[in-house]
Structures are given as C-alpha cells and as structure tokens.
Amino acid sequence: MALDVLIVDDEADIRELVAGVLSDDGYETRTAATSEEALAAFDERLPSLVLLDVWLRGSSMDGLELLKKMKARDANVPMIVFSGHGNIDTAVAAISSGAVDFLEKPFEAEKLLHLVARATETQRLRAENATLRALVGQAEELTGSSTSINAVRATLKKVAGTGSRLLITGPAGVGKEVAARLLHSWSSRAEAPFVTVSSARLSPERFEEELFGVEENGELLNAGMLERAHGGTLFLDEVADMPWTTQGKILRVLTEQSFVRVGGNRPVRVDVRFVSATARDLNDEIAAGRFREDLYYRLNVVPVGIPPLSERREDIPLLAQHYAARFAVEHRVPAPLLSDDALAALQACEWPGNVRQLRNVIERTIILAPADRIHQIDVDMLPAEVSGGGVSVLSPASSLMGSPLREAREAFEREYLQVQIRRFSGNISKTATFVGMERSALHRKLKLLGIAVRKNGEDVVDEED
C-alpha cells in the first residue's frame, strides 16, 4: 500500500510540484499551506512522513516550531525539512529538533525521492526491529509438510493478494499470529505496518484508548493501533476477549473504514486489513451472549483453521530439527541431531501446548545438554514431560522385569504399538509400514492386544484410514 506523505509549504506551486513527483512514484500525498492546516491534517490521520518548509508565511508558527509541535504529538513520524534560505545553522536546528534530513531548495526530483525513500525505509526498519525484538523466541514460519499445514499455507497464499478478512482459529500455541504475519508478508501491504492488538492483555478500560487513540480539544494526544496500521494489517488476537461495547465500534470501522478517537468527534479514515484469531468457539460465545453475531460474520470472510500439533505429528521431526538448529545458533553451540528414539518420543507426546511447547522443550534441552553430548539429542536428554521420566518410550519398563516372558512381551508390544500409533496420529497404514508389518497383520495384533485406535474421538481399528 502507498505511504502517506504530508507536504507543508506556503507556496502552492512547490506543494503541487512535490506532490506530483511523489504521486508519480507511488506515494499517497496530502498538502497544507499553513501550520494550522498542517496540524489539522496531522491530527486527522497520522502520516507516514512529513515534508516541511522552514518559512511558512501567514502562519502562527514557522517550520521549526511546527516540527517540535508535531514531534510532541508523535515522535516516531519521520520529517524532512526543506528551505530556500537554508544555512548550516538552520540545518543543525532542524536535525536537533528531530528532523531526519534537511534539503535546500531548489532541489532535483531524484534527490527528493532518494531522501523520502531513505527516511521511510529507516522508519520501517526501526518498526521491524522493534517487532523482531518482541518476537524473539517465536516461530517465523509455518514449518511442516503435513497435508493440513500445506492446506493452511495454500489458503494464505491464495487470499494474500486480496483484501479479504480472515478468521484464524486453533488452540493456543499452534501459530495463529505466525500465520497472520505470513499472510501480511505475502500481500501487497508487506511494506506497511503489521500491528497486533492482544485483546486478552488489554483491560476493558484501556482497550478503546489503545485501539482508537486519544485526542483532546481536537488535538491528537496518542495515535491508536488502528491509525498506526493505516495501509497495513491489524491483527486482532484472541478476538473473543474484546469488550462488548468495542465490538459494536469495530463494526463501524469494518463498514466505513473510519473511527472516532476517544475524546474526539471527527471521523479518522484508514485503510486497514483485518485479520482475527481465537482459540475459542465463537459460536459458543455468540450463544452465551458474549460475542456479536453480526461482527462474527464480518470477520469470518475466509476461515482458516490451524490444527493442534497432536493432529499433525508428521511435522514434529521437521519442527524439532528446525528449532534445534535455531537455538544452537542462538546459544552458540554445534547444531545437534536428534536420535530416532528422541524423535519417536517427541512424536508420541500429546503436546497440549502445541508448537510453543515443543519449541520450549527443544530450547530447554539444548541449554541443559552436557557439553560432551550436545552433538546429538537422545531420549534420556529430553524433559520428563516427553521422555516419561527419563526412561525411553521404546525400552521395556523396569516393572516388567518381574513378569513372565509372555506377559512382559505382550506388555511391551502393547506399549510399543500405542506409542507408534500416537506417533502417526492413528494412521494404521503408516504405523504398519514403520513397524514392518502388513496392515492386516497389524489390525489382528491390535485386536489381540485390545488396543483401540482413535482418530477425532472415533474408534477406527477396523476401518480403512
């Protein structure tokens, strides 16, 4: 999406010339002739960049005073000052007041475009850097090759180029924000902001101030997340936790692409793509009177469901190796391999915390691994929540040593096959291939051992996969 540039100059021909040059290069422009008009435009909607003349005839403030005023409203907006009467003292004063650059008139179009591109890129990199610092420890992609995760990626790619709203569902820790960020990065809005609103973390009292911003007596005090997301994507995380009164106001934004700041009375127009996420069933929330049905249908244009890790166990080896390599680099140790037993234990685990829990397990294992064993992660190095207290899930438990051979063998086979069936998400064909049995023979063995294979709560031992 085009970046919004505010051009402030008392000469109409200069305003038109600069606006024309920037518009031809793909920027969205607004103009102001006086400091009063400039502040009104600034307060109307936060710009991506301000181009500001030092001498503003007929204004109550000159350019440097206006610069300070705007910086007091929002210090993050980059500003370039230009003047036809510039000298070194003026340039120093402009930079000292917060301008990112100074340009003398007359100037060449190429130089103007270069400075504008540099200023907006610097600001974009700062915002991206802040985002990356906030995302330390989170996944940056939907790793895996399972049918379900491939389907999620295919849907995201298909709708990325549209303006359609998405509702991403799935339990905590599956990577809903990761999916939203991928969608944003694949869209035409990739260079614009991606802003996250965490509904669960904001108190109802502060929610609207953070979302819509605050103004007083017509002046902008704090820009909200909606305004900062102009041209980009607004991610409403855990949308089920949004206060009821705010839900009604969001409906207006979705319909009109405008909102009113807290304490204000004029509409602020924005161009924002909405992506929502929730771990709850919104139909249950609607039935309980906690979520608006009309808002649900507005947000749920394209539904995307991300399955829990226990339903895509074939992705666990790729995820585990991905995190092992990643955290090895972070902790400056050699990248370890994972033994077959360790991978089997990871695949057999239920993972109630999903991908987030797996990531934490791998990082913890690398941190605590003995220096002489870091080259390979074995099952006994995994935490008890995975390895069952340090005993390999593929070895006979010590309690079997006092049992007769036949009972011990049956107990081991039962435990072994249960582990492998969980590992392959109840897929009998894949389990049979791995353990080296014919599918029909495995069915008979499972029936003999009294093992019921369940997929999605259904008994499927005697059915085709």
NUDRENSE-224730 format. One record per residue (C-alpha): residue number from 0; x, y, z; residue in three letters. Coordinates in steps of 0.5 Angstrom, whole numbers, plus 500, padded with zeros to 3 digits. Last residue first. Example, Ala and Ser with C-alpha at 12.3 -4.5 7.8 and 13.67 -1.06 7.14 Angstrom:
% residues 2
+-----+------+-------+-----+------+
:  nr : east : north :  up : rest :
+-----+------+-------+-----+------+
:   1 :  527 :   498 : 514 :  SER :
:   0 :  525 :   491 : 516 :  ALA :
+-----+------+-------+-----+------+
This chain:
% residues 465
+-----+------+-------+-----+------+
:  nr : east : north :  up : rest :
+-----+------+-------+-----+------+
: 464 :  485 :   410 : 514 :  ASP :
: 463 :  481 :   404 : 513 :  GLU :
: 462 :  476 :   401 : 518 :  GLU :
: 461 :  477 :   396 : 524 :  ASP :
: 460 :  481 :   400 : 529 :  VAL :
: 459 :  478 :   406 : 527 :  VAL :
: 458 :  475 :   408 : 534 :  ASP :
: 457 :  472 :   415 : 534 :  GLU :
: 456 :  475 :   421 : 538 :  GLY :
: 455 :  478 :   425 : 533 :  ASN :
: 454 :  482 :   419 : 531 :  LYS :
: 453 :  482 :   413 : 536 :  ARG :
: 452 :  486 :   406 : 536 :  VAL :
: 451 :  483 :   401 : 541 :  ALA :
: 450 :  489 :   397 : 543 :  ILE :
: 449 :  486 :   390 : 546 :  GLY :
: 448 :  492 :   386 : 545 :  LEU :
: 447 :  489 :   381 : 540 :  LEU :
: 446 :  485 :   387 : 537 :  LYS :
: 445 :  492 :   391 : 536 :  LEU :
: 444 :  495 :   385 : 533 :  LYS :
: 443 :  490 :   383 : 528 :  ARG :
: 442 :  490 :   390 : 525 :  HIS :
: 441 :  498 :   390 : 525 :  LEU :
: 440 :  497 :   383 : 521 :  ALA :
: 439 :  492 :   387 : 516 :  SER :
: 438 :  497 :   393 : 515 :  ARG :
: 437 :  503 :   388 : 514 :  GLU :
: 436 :  508 :   389 : 519 :  MET :
: 435 :  515 :   393 : 519 :  GLY :
: 434 :  514 :   397 : 525 :  VAL :
: 433 :  514 :   404 : 520 :  PHE :
: 432 :  510 :   401 : 515 :  THR :
: 431 :  505 :   398 : 520 :  ALA :
: 430 :  504 :   405 : 523 :  THR :
: 429 :  504 :   409 : 516 :  LYS :
: 428 :  498 :   404 : 514 :  SER :
: 427 :  495 :   405 : 521 :  ILE :
: 426 :  494 :   412 : 522 :  ASN :
: 425 :  492 :   414 : 529 :  GLY :
: 424 :  496 :   420 : 529 :  SER :
: 423 :  503 :   417 : 527 :  PHE :
: 422 :  507 :   418 : 533 :  ARG :
: 421 :  500 :   416 : 537 :  ARG :
: 420 :  500 :   409 : 533 :  ILE :
: 419 :  508 :   409 : 535 :  GLN :
: 418 :  507 :   410 : 542 :  VAL :
: 417 :  501 :   405 : 543 :  GLN :
: 416 :  505 :   400 : 539 :  LEU :
: 415 :  511 :   400 : 544 :  TYR :
: 414 :  506 :   400 : 550 :  GLU :
: 413 :  502 :   394 : 547 :  ARG :
: 412 :  508 :   390 : 545 :  GLU :
: 411 :  512 :   391 : 551 :  PHE :
: 410 :  506 :   389 : 556 :  ALA :
: 409 :  505 :   383 : 551 :  GLU :
: 408 :  513 :   381 : 551 :  ARG :
: 407 :  513 :   382 : 559 :  ALA :
: 406 :  507 :   378 : 560 :  GLU :
: 405 :  510 :   372 : 555 :  ARG :
: 404 :  516 :   373 : 559 :  LEU :
: 403 :  514 :   372 : 566 :  PRO :
: 402 :  514 :   379 : 570 :  SER :
: 401 :  519 :   381 : 575 :  GLY :
: 400 :  523 :   385 : 570 :  MET :
: 399 :  517 :   388 : 567 :  LEU :
: 398 :  517 :   394 : 572 :  SER :
: 397 :  524 :   396 : 569 :  SER :
: 396 :  520 :   399 : 563 :  ALA :
: 395 :  522 :   396 : 557 :  PRO :
: 394 :  525 :   401 : 552 :  SER :
: 393 :  522 :   405 : 547 :  LEU :
: 392 :  519 :   410 : 551 :  VAL :
: 391 :  526 :   411 : 554 :  SER :
: 390 :  526 :   412 : 561 :  VAL :
: 389 :  528 :   419 : 563 :  GLY :
: 388 :  522 :   421 : 567 :  GLY :
: 387 :  517 :   419 : 561 :  GLY :
: 386 :  521 :   422 : 556 :  SER :
: 385 :  517 :   428 : 554 :  VAL :
: 384 :  514 :   431 : 560 :  GLU :
: 383 :  520 :   428 : 564 :  ALA :
: 382 :  525 :   433 : 560 :  PRO :
: 381 :  529 :   430 : 554 :  LEU :
: 380 :  536 :   428 : 555 :  MET :
: 379 :  534 :   421 : 556 :  ASP :
: 378 :  531 :   421 : 549 :  VAL :
: 377 :  538 :   423 : 546 :  ASP :
: 376 :  540 :   430 : 543 :  ILE :
: 375 :  546 :   429 : 539 :  GLN :
: 374 :  552 :   434 : 538 :  HIS :
: 373 :  551 :   437 : 545 :  ILE :
: 372 :  553 :   430 : 549 :  ARG :
: 371 :  560 :   433 : 551 :  ASP :
: 370 :  558 :   440 : 553 :  ALA :
: 369 :  552 :   436 : 557 :  PRO :
: 368 :  545 :   439 : 555 :  ALA :
: 367 :  542 :   444 : 559 :  LEU :
: 366 :  541 :   449 : 554 :  ILE :
: 365 :  540 :   445 : 549 :  ILE :
: 364 :  534 :   441 : 552 :  THR :
: 363 :  531 :   448 : 555 :  ARG :
: 362 :  531 :   450 : 547 :  GLU :
: 361 :  528 :   444 : 545 :  ILE :
: 360 :  523 :   443 : 550 :  VAL :
: 359 :  521 :   451 : 549 :  ASN :
: 358 :  520 :   450 : 542 :  ARG :
: 357 :  515 :   444 : 543 :  LEU :
: 356 :  511 :   448 : 548 :  GLN :
: 355 :  510 :   453 : 543 :  ARG :
: 354 :  508 :   448 : 538 :  VAL :
: 353 :  503 :   445 : 542 :  ASN :
: 352 :  502 :   447 : 549 :  GLY :
: 351 :  498 :   440 : 550 :  PRO :
: 350 :  503 :   437 : 546 :  TRP :
: 349 :  501 :   429 : 547 :  GLU :
: 348 :  508 :   426 : 546 :  CYS :
: 347 :  509 :   420 : 542 :  ALA :
: 346 :  512 :   425 : 536 :  GLN :
: 345 :  517 :   427 : 541 :  LEU :
: 344 :  519 :   420 : 544 :  ALA :
: 343 :  520 :   418 : 537 :  ALA :
: 342 :  524 :   424 : 535 :  LEU :
: 341 :  528 :   422 : 541 :  ALA :
: 340 :  529 :   415 : 540 :  ASP :
: 339 :  531 :   416 : 533 :  ASP :
: 338 :  536 :   421 : 535 :  SER :
: 337 :  536 :   428 : 534 :  LEU :
: 336 :  542 :   432 : 531 :  LEU :
: 335 :  545 :   437 : 534 :  PRO :
: 334 :  547 :   444 : 532 :  ALA :
: 333 :  554 :   446 : 535 :  PRO :
: 332 :  553 :   451 : 541 :  VAL :
: 331 :  553 :   459 : 540 :  ARG :
: 330 :  547 :   459 : 545 :  HIS :
: 329 :  543 :   463 : 539 :  GLU :
: 328 :  546 :   459 : 534 :  VAL :
: 327 :  544 :   452 : 537 :  ALA :
: 326 :  537 :   455 : 538 :  PHE :
: 325 :  536 :   455 : 531 :  ARG :
: 324 :  539 :   449 : 529 :  ALA :
: 323 :  535 :   445 : 535 :  ALA :
: 322 :  529 :   449 : 533 :  TYR :
: 321 :  529 :   447 : 526 :  HIS :
: 320 :  530 :   440 : 528 :  GLN :
: 319 :  524 :   439 : 532 :  ALA :
: 318 :  520 :   443 : 527 :  LEU :
: 317 :  522 :   438 : 522 :  LEU :
: 316 :  521 :   432 : 526 :  PRO :
: 315 :  514 :   434 : 529 :  ILE :
: 314 :  511 :   435 : 522 :  ASP :
: 313 :  509 :   428 : 522 :  GLU :
: 312 :  505 :   429 : 528 :  ARG :
: 311 :  500 :   433 : 525 :  ARG :
: 310 :  494 :   432 : 529 :  GLU :
: 309 :  498 :   432 : 536 :  SER :
: 308 :  501 :   439 : 534 :  LEU :
: 307 :  494 :   442 : 534 :  PRO :
: 306 :  490 :   444 : 528 :  PRO :
: 305 :  490 :   451 : 525 :  ILE :
: 304 :  484 :   453 : 522 :  GLY :
: 303 :  483 :   459 : 517 :  VAL :
: 302 :  476 :   462 : 516 :  PRO :
: 301 :  476 :   467 : 510 :  VAL :
: 300 :  470 :   472 : 511 :  VAL :
: 299 :  470 :   471 : 518 :  ASN :
: 298 :  471 :   478 : 521 :  LEU :
: 297 :  464 :   481 : 518 :  ARG :
: 296 :  460 :   475 : 520 :  TYR :
: 295 :  463 :   475 : 527 :  TYR :
: 294 :  461 :   482 : 528 :  LEU :
: 293 :  454 :   481 : 526 :  ASP :
: 292 :  454 :   475 : 531 :  GLU :
: 291 :  456 :   480 : 537 :  ARG :
: 290 :  460 :   476 : 542 :  PHE :
: 289 :  459 :   475 : 550 :  ARG :
: 288 :  452 :   473 : 549 :  GLY :
: 287 :  453 :   466 : 551 :  ALA :
: 286 :  450 :   463 : 544 :  ALA :
: 285 :  455 :   468 : 541 :  ILE :
: 284 :  461 :   466 : 545 :  GLU :
: 283 :  459 :   458 : 543 :  ASP :
: 282 :  459 :   460 : 536 :  ASN :
: 281 :  466 :   464 : 537 :  LEU :
: 280 :  469 :   457 : 539 :  ASP :
: 279 :  475 :   459 : 543 :  ARG :
: 278 :  483 :   460 : 541 :  ALA :
: 277 :  482 :   466 : 537 :  THR :
: 276 :  485 :   470 : 531 :  ALA :
: 275 :  483 :   476 : 527 :  SER :
: 274 :  486 :   479 : 521 :  VAL :
: 273 :  483 :   486 : 519 :  PHE :
: 272 :  486 :   490 : 513 :  ARG :
: 271 :  487 :   497 : 514 :  VAL :
: 270 :  486 :   503 : 510 :  ASP :
: 269 :  484 :   509 : 515 :  VAL :
: 268 :  479 :   515 : 516 :  ARG :
: 267 :  479 :   519 : 522 :  VAL :
: 266 :  472 :   521 : 524 :  PRO :
: 265 :  471 :   527 : 528 :  ARG :
: 264 :  468 :   527 : 535 :  ASN :
: 263 :  474 :   527 : 539 :  GLY :
: 262 :  475 :   525 : 547 :  GLY :
: 261 :  477 :   517 : 545 :  VAL :
: 260 :  478 :   517 : 537 :  ARG :
: 259 :  473 :   517 : 532 :  VAL :
: 258 :  473 :   511 : 527 :  PHE :
: 257 :  473 :   510 : 520 :  SER :
: 256 :  474 :   504 : 515 :  GLN :
: 255 :  466 :   505 : 514 :  GLU :
: 254 :  464 :   498 : 515 :  THR :
: 253 :  469 :   495 : 518 :  LEU :
: 252 :  471 :   501 : 522 :  VAL :
: 251 :  463 :   501 : 524 :  ARG :
: 250 :  463 :   494 : 526 :  LEU :
: 249 :  469 :   496 : 531 :  ILE :
: 248 :  465 :   500 : 535 :  LYS :
: 247 :  460 :   495 : 536 :  GLY :
: 246 :  465 :   490 : 539 :  GLN :
: 245 :  468 :   496 : 543 :  THR :
: 244 :  462 :   496 : 547 :  THR :
: 243 :  462 :   488 : 548 :  TRP :
: 242 :  470 :   488 : 550 :  PRO :
: 241 :  474 :   484 : 546 :  MET :
: 240 :  476 :   477 : 549 :  ASP :
: 239 :  473 :   473 : 544 :  ALA :
: 238 :  478 :   477 : 539 :  VAL :
: 237 :  484 :   473 : 542 :  GLU :
: 236 :  489 :   477 : 537 :  ASP :
: 235 :  486 :   482 : 533 :  LEU :
: 234 :  492 :   483 : 528 :  PHE :
: 233 :  491 :   490 : 524 :  LEU :
: 232 :  495 :   490 : 517 :  THR :
: 231 :  498 :   495 : 513 :  GLY :
: 230 :  496 :   502 : 510 :  GLY :
: 229 :  494 :   505 : 516 :  HIS :
: 228 :  496 :   500 : 522 :  ALA :
: 227 :  499 :   506 : 526 :  ARG :
: 226 :  492 :   509 : 526 :  GLU :
: 225 :  488 :   503 : 528 :  LEU :
: 224 :  493 :   502 : 534 :  MET :
: 223 :  492 :   509 : 537 :  GLY :
: 222 :  495 :   515 : 536 :  ALA :
: 221 :  496 :   519 : 543 :  ASN :
: 220 :  495 :   526 : 544 :  LEU :
: 219 :  492 :   529 : 538 :  LEU :
: 218 :  489 :   536 : 538 :  GLU :
: 217 :  481 :   537 : 537 :  GLY :
: 216 :  480 :   539 : 544 :  ASN :
: 215 :  483 :   533 : 547 :  GLU :
: 214 :  485 :   527 : 543 :  GLU :
: 213 :  486 :   519 : 544 :  VAL :
: 212 :  488 :   513 : 540 :  GLY :
: 211 :  483 :   508 : 537 :  PHE :
: 210 :  486 :   502 : 539 :  LEU :
: 209 :  490 :   503 : 545 :  GLU :
: 208 :  484 :   508 : 548 :  GLU :
: 207 :  479 :   503 : 546 :  GLU :
: 206 :  482 :   498 : 550 :  PHE :
: 205 :  484 :   502 : 556 :  ARG :
: 204 :  478 :   501 : 561 :  GLU :
: 203 :  477 :   494 : 558 :  PRO :
: 202 :  484 :   492 : 560 :  SER :
: 201 :  488 :   490 : 555 :  LEU :
: 200 :  492 :   483 : 555 :  ARG :
: 199 :  487 :   479 : 553 :  ALA :
: 198 :  485 :   483 : 547 :  SER :
: 197 :  492 :   483 : 544 :  SER :
: 196 :  492 :   488 : 538 :  VAL :
: 195 :  498 :   487 : 534 :  THR :
: 194 :  500 :   492 : 528 :  VAL :
: 193 :  503 :   490 : 522 :  PHE :
: 192 :  506 :   496 : 519 :  PRO :
: 191 :  506 :   498 : 511 :  ALA :
: 190 :  512 :   494 : 507 :  GLU :
: 189 :  508 :   488 : 506 :  ALA :
: 188 :  501 :   491 : 504 :  ARG :
: 187 :  501 :   488 : 497 :  SER :
: 186 :  501 :   481 : 501 :  SER :
: 185 :  506 :   475 : 502 :  TRP :
: 184 :  509 :   479 : 508 :  SER :
: 183 :  502 :   480 : 511 :  HIS :
: 182 :  499 :   473 : 510 :  LEU :
: 181 :  506 :   470 : 513 :  LEU :
: 180 :  505 :   475 : 519 :  ARG :
: 179 :  498 :   472 : 520 :  ALA :
: 178 :  500 :   465 : 520 :  ALA :
: 177 :  505 :   467 : 525 :  VAL :
: 176 :  500 :   470 : 530 :  GLU :
: 175 :  496 :   464 : 529 :  LYS :
: 174 :  502 :   459 : 531 :  GLY :
: 173 :  499 :   453 : 534 :  VAL :
: 172 :  501 :   455 : 541 :  GLY :
: 171 :  494 :   456 : 544 :  ALA :
: 170 :  488 :   452 : 540 :  PRO :
: 169 :  486 :   454 : 533 :  GLY :
: 168 :  482 :   459 : 529 :  THR :
: 167 :  484 :   464 : 524 :  ILE :
: 166 :  479 :   469 : 522 :  LEU :
: 165 :  481 :   472 : 516 :  LEU :
: 164 :  479 :   479 : 512 :  ARG :
: 163 :  479 :   479 : 505 :  SER :
: 162 :  483 :   485 : 502 :  GLY :
: 161 :  486 :   480 : 496 :  THR :
: 160 :  493 :   479 : 495 :  GLY :
: 159 :  494 :   474 : 501 :  ALA :
: 158 :  488 :   470 : 499 :  VAL :
: 157 :  491 :   465 : 495 :  LYS :
: 156 :  498 :   465 : 499 :  LYS :
: 155 :  494 :   464 : 506 :  LEU :
: 154 :  490 :   458 : 503 :  THR :
: 153 :  496 :   455 : 501 :  ALA :
: 152 :  500 :   456 : 507 :  ARG :
: 151 :  494 :   453 : 511 :  VAL :
: 150 :  493 :   447 : 506 :  ALA :
: 149 :  500 :   445 : 507 :  ASN :
: 148 :  499 :   445 : 515 :  ILE :
: 147 :  494 :   440 : 514 :  SER :
: 146 :  497 :   436 : 509 :  THR :
: 145 :  503 :   435 : 513 :  SER :
: 144 :  510 :   438 : 511 :  SER :
: 143 :  512 :   443 : 517 :  GLY :
: 142 :  514 :   449 : 519 :  THR :
: 141 :  509 :   455 : 519 :  LEU :
: 140 :  514 :   461 : 519 :  GLU :
: 139 :  517 :   466 : 524 :  GLU :
: 138 :  517 :   462 : 530 :  ALA :
: 137 :  517 :   466 : 537 :  GLN :
: 136 :  523 :   466 : 541 :  GLY :
: 135 :  525 :   473 : 540 :  VAL :
: 134 :  518 :   476 : 537 :  LEU :
: 133 :  518 :   483 : 541 :  ALA :
: 132 :  525 :   484 : 539 :  ARG :
: 131 :  523 :   483 : 532 :  LEU :
: 130 :  517 :   488 : 532 :  THR :
: 129 :  522 :   493 : 535 :  ALA :
: 128 :  527 :   492 : 529 :  ASN :
: 127 :  521 :   492 : 524 :  GLU :
: 126 :  519 :   499 : 527 :  ALA :
: 125 :  526 :   501 : 526 :  ARG :
: 124 :  527 :   498 : 519 :  LEU :
: 123 :  520 :   502 : 517 :  ARG :
: 122 :  523 :   508 : 520 :  GLN :
: 121 :  529 :   508 : 516 :  THR :
: 120 :  526 :   506 : 510 :  GLU :
: 119 :  521 :   512 : 510 :  THR :
: 118 :  527 :   517 : 511 :  ALA :
: 117 :  531 :   513 : 506 :  ARG :
: 116 :  526 :   513 : 501 :  ALA :
: 115 :  524 :   521 : 502 :  VAL :
: 114 :  531 :   523 : 502 :  LEU :
: 113 :  532 :   519 : 495 :  HIS :
: 112 :  526 :   522 : 492 :  LEU :
: 111 :  528 :   529 : 494 :  LEU :
: 110 :  535 :   528 : 491 :  LYS :
: 109 :  531 :   525 : 484 :  GLU :
: 108 :  527 :   531 : 484 :  ALA :
: 107 :  532 :   536 : 484 :  GLU :
: 106 :  532 :   541 : 489 :  PHE :
: 105 :  531 :   549 : 489 :  PRO :
: 104 :  531 :   549 : 495 :  LYS :
: 103 :  536 :   546 : 500 :  GLU :
: 102 :  534 :   539 : 504 :  LEU :
: 101 :  535 :   538 : 511 :  PHE :
: 100 :  534 :   530 : 514 :  ASP :
:  99 :  532 :   526 : 520 :  VAL :
:  98 :  528 :   532 : 523 :  ALA :
:  97 :  528 :   531 : 531 :  GLY :
:  96 :  529 :   538 : 533 :  SER :
:  95 :  537 :   538 : 533 :  SER :
:  94 :  536 :   536 : 526 :  ILE :
:  93 :  532 :   542 : 524 :  ALA :
:  92 :  537 :   547 : 529 :  ALA :
:  91 :  543 :   544 : 525 :  VAL :
:  90 :  540 :   545 : 518 :  ALA :
:  89 :  538 :   552 : 520 :  THR :
:  88 :  545 :   554 : 523 :  ASP :
:  87 :  548 :   551 : 517 :  ILE :
:  86 :  544 :   555 : 512 :  ASN :
:  85 :  538 :   555 : 508 :  GLY :
:  84 :  534 :   560 : 505 :  HIS :
:  83 :  530 :   556 : 500 :  GLY :
:  82 :  528 :   551 : 505 :  SER :
:  81 :  527 :   544 : 507 :  PHE :
:  80 :  526 :   540 : 513 :  VAL :
:  79 :  525 :   532 : 513 :  ILE :
:  78 :  520 :   529 : 518 :  MET :
:  77 :  520 :   522 : 520 :  PRO :
:  76 :  514 :   520 : 525 :  VAL :
:  75 :  516 :   517 : 531 :  ASN :
:  74 :  516 :   523 : 536 :  ALA :
:  73 :  508 :   523 : 536 :  ASP :
:  72 :  505 :   529 : 538 :  ARG :
:  71 :  511 :   532 : 541 :  ALA :
:  70 :  514 :   531 : 535 :  LYS :
:  69 :  509 :   535 : 531 :  MET :
:  68 :  510 :   541 : 536 :  LYS :
:  67 :  517 :   541 : 535 :  LYS :
:  66 :  517 :   541 : 527 :  LEU :
:  65 :  511 :   546 : 528 :  LEU :
:  64 :  516 :   551 : 531 :  GLU :
:  63 :  522 :   549 : 526 :  LEU :
:  62 :  517 :   550 : 520 :  GLY :
:  61 :  515 :   557 : 523 :  ASP :
:  60 :  509 :   558 : 527 :  MET :
:  59 :  503 :   563 : 527 :  SER :
:  58 :  502 :   562 : 520 :  SER :
:  57 :  502 :   567 : 514 :  GLY :
:  56 :  509 :   566 : 511 :  ARG :
:  55 :  511 :   559 : 513 :  LEU :
:  54 :  519 :   559 : 513 :  TRP :
:  53 :  522 :   553 : 515 :  VAL :
:  52 :  518 :   548 : 510 :  ASP :
:  51 :  516 :   541 : 512 :  LEU :
:  50 :  516 :   534 : 509 :  LEU :
:  49 :  512 :   530 : 513 :  VAL :
:  48 :  513 :   522 : 513 :  LEU :
:  47 :  508 :   516 : 514 :  SER :
:  46 :  502 :   521 : 516 :  PRO :
:  45 :  498 :   520 : 523 :  LEU :
:  44 :  491 :   522 : 521 :  ARG :
:  43 :  486 :   528 : 522 :  GLU :
:  42 :  491 :   530 : 527 :  ASP :
:  41 :  497 :   531 : 522 :  PHE :
:  40 :  492 :   534 : 517 :  ALA :
:  39 :  490 :   539 : 523 :  ALA :
:  38 :  497 :   541 : 525 :  LEU :
:  37 :  499 :   542 : 518 :  ALA :
:  36 :  493 :   547 : 516 :  GLU :
:  35 :  495 :   551 : 522 :  GLU :
:  34 :  502 :   551 : 520 :  SER :
:  33 :  500 :   554 : 514 :  THR :
:  32 :  500 :   551 : 506 :  ALA :
:  31 :  498 :   544 : 507 :  ALA :
:  30 :  498 :   538 : 503 :  THR :
:  29 :  497 :   531 : 503 :  ARG :
:  28 :  500 :   525 : 499 :  THR :
:  27 :  500 :   518 : 497 :  GLU :
:  26 :  506 :   515 : 495 :  TYR :
:  25 :  507 :   511 : 488 :  GLY :
:  24 :  513 :   515 : 485 :  ASP :
:  23 :  508 :   519 : 480 :  ASP :
:  22 :  505 :   521 : 487 :  SER :
:  21 :  512 :   523 : 490 :  LEU :
:  20 :  513 :   528 : 484 :  VAL :
:  19 :  506 :   531 : 483 :  GLY :
:  18 :  506 :   532 : 491 :  ALA :
:  17 :  513 :   536 : 490 :  VAL :
:  16 :  511 :   540 : 485 :  LEU :
:  15 :  504 :   542 : 487 :  GLU :
:  14 :  507 :   544 : 494 :  ARG :
:  13 :  512 :   548 : 491 :  ILE :
:  12 :  507 :   551 : 486 :  ASP :
:  11 :  502 :   553 : 492 :  ALA :
:  10 :  508 :   556 : 496 :  GLU :
:   9 :  507 :   556 : 504 :  ASP :
:   8 :  510 :   549 : 504 :  ASP :
:   7 :  507 :   543 : 508 :  VAL :
:   6 :  507 :   536 : 505 :  ILE :
:   5 :  504 :   530 : 509 :  LEU :
:   4 :  506 :   524 : 506 :  VAL :
:   3 :  502 :   517 : 506 :  ASP :
:   2 :  506 :   511 : 504 :  LEU :
:   1 :  502 :   507 : 499 :  ALA :
:   0 :  500 :   500 : 500 :  MET :
+-----+------+-------+-----+------+
